[in-house]
Amino acid sequence: MHYNTLGRSGLKVSALAMGTFTFGGEGPFAMVGSQGVAEARDLFDCVIDHGVNLIDTANMYSTGTAEEIVGEALEGRRDKVLISSKARMPIDDGPNGEGASRWHLIRECERSLKRLRTDHIDIYHIHEWDGQTPVEETLEALQTLIDQGKIRYAGCSNYTGWQVMKSLMASEKPGRARFVTQQIHYTLEAREAEYELLPIAVDQGVGATVWSPLAAGLLSGKHTRDNPVAEGSRQAKGWTEPPIRDQERLWKIVDVLSELGEAHGVEAAQIALAWLLTRPGVASLVVGGSTVAQFERNFRALDVKLSTEDLARLDEVSRPPLIYPLWHQEQFAKPRFGPADGIVTG
């Protein structure tokens, strides 16, 4: 395992983190998994032995059950890992049952602490943008939680570029927490984060952790153009995330991943993860799995060294188009690009 500094902080996080999206299996989450405490303990044994120090969860996963399982399964070894959790999504039907208000965030953090059986959450994300709550209120609530020792660091998730920057500018006033991380969706198939979010990660020190780095298994190699919906997959059960707008492009990417996997002696999934670990601003990949064997295989991604030719092949089949004003800047501003410019073009 190797470790990366998380954004503009001193915190080191493992290149691969463990996601708990599949814990609990309540409601719609039953489509992706239903591990209980016993299974979670086995998975924690595996990932901690491999050096994983970041466990990612959220208050909405199976409506709190995932956090309860994490808390029970980690009992006695809480000090070996960092816990990341999130709040913002709808939790109950009340008028304040969702959002990023002071009332909601403080209530949900305190509930999460009880479920997780801990006195602090290491990284606390705002799970989604809330356009009805002033960012100042959100950031001041997060700072209150930091001052109380209930969270250590603050982050955001699923924000647009302007929403991240608005929050960062608001945080310049004392008494407001600053985001050190953003959890984003980013894969070879979905590279939109290169337009704004990864440049922000590099320029502003808001390090990226990546959720669903295998596109809900679509980049694992199990799904192919001849077998687009693999038996037993979450897609076979009706899961629709992430959206795929160009099926042919997806299968071209999978073809190259499979060919490179064969050349490197690994699976397509490990090539997809290895590519992400080469990308600027990326600190950690949140990897899920239902079995120890899945995690064992994905740890092999850490040893994959992609050549310049490998990276060029992957880029050729997956590079996103230059949208305005990026195509204009590519023509007229490239000689004066800084470290955060040109990520989408290489």
Phi, psi and omega in degrees: 000143169237163190233144180239148175287133184273104176056215180269062178219181175256009186277132177259129179237148180291146182300327172247130176249165180255125175268152183238024180303331184269002180281134173102305177067035180260143179061221182296341180291346176298338179290338185253343180161169181205044179293141175257195185296316182298314179295321180298320179299317179298317180294319177297320176305314182295307188289323178294321176298331179271004175095004176296130179239009181231121177248124185250133178213189178198155182292338182273345182294115186050036177049050175098341182295324179300317178297320178300318180294318177301313182299316181289317184289336180268358184304131181093350179219026177303326184287354181272347186223161168265142177248129174249131174223179189213158173211155175147324185291162180299128180245327175213178188272359182291163182297339177248024183281002176208172174111183183242031177286161175304315182302311185290315185295316181293318178299313184290326176297315180295323176294317180297320179301318180294316180294323182279353179057046182219164179262355178205154172250129187288318179228122183241116184260145162278115195289338184197152178299143175236102183282357180257352177251129177303137180300329179299319179296317180299312184291326177290324176296318178296321178294323175302315179295325176293313181299328179279355180079013183275334172226157180258318182224154179245148177212176177231169180210139176063030175272154168279171180299315182292329179290322175297312184294323176300318180293319180295318180294320179295330183284356179290340177281136178305146179092007179233130181292149176251135176293130174257350183210157172225132176261123190229161170267126185203120178215174173301328180280328184239091185254019182300335180299341180288341180292315185226317191290318178289322171302322176295319179303315182287313187284323187254358179069040176249081189300142184265131162251147191246124176265148181050056184294348176254020178053052180056036177089353183293338179258014183280342185100347178286326180266131179224172179297332178274343180220067189295335178237097184294141179299134179083356181283165178293331176296323179295338180265001176109004180290134187244006183251135002274160177290137176249113185268343181221094184298319182297320176298318178303312184290331174296320177296314180298321178301313181292320177301316181294319179294318179290325176300315178298320180294326182265358180074028178227185178268167177305321182303318183291329176292318179299319179291318180299322178298314180301323182289350175270352190276142182296140176084351182273124182260323186202148177250125181272104186256131175258174178177151180261347182224157175300322182299322178297315178295318179302318180294318184290336175296340178294340178299332182293339181261357181280127177247104181280131180281169176302321179293320177300313182296323179295320179296316179295320180293323182299322183270352187233351186302129179282158179289152175281111177271162178291140004268014185295322179293328178289317178295324178300325181280322192242343185246353188304323179299341180245024176296145173257184184301331182269353181272152173074013180300322183288340180254351182078000000 
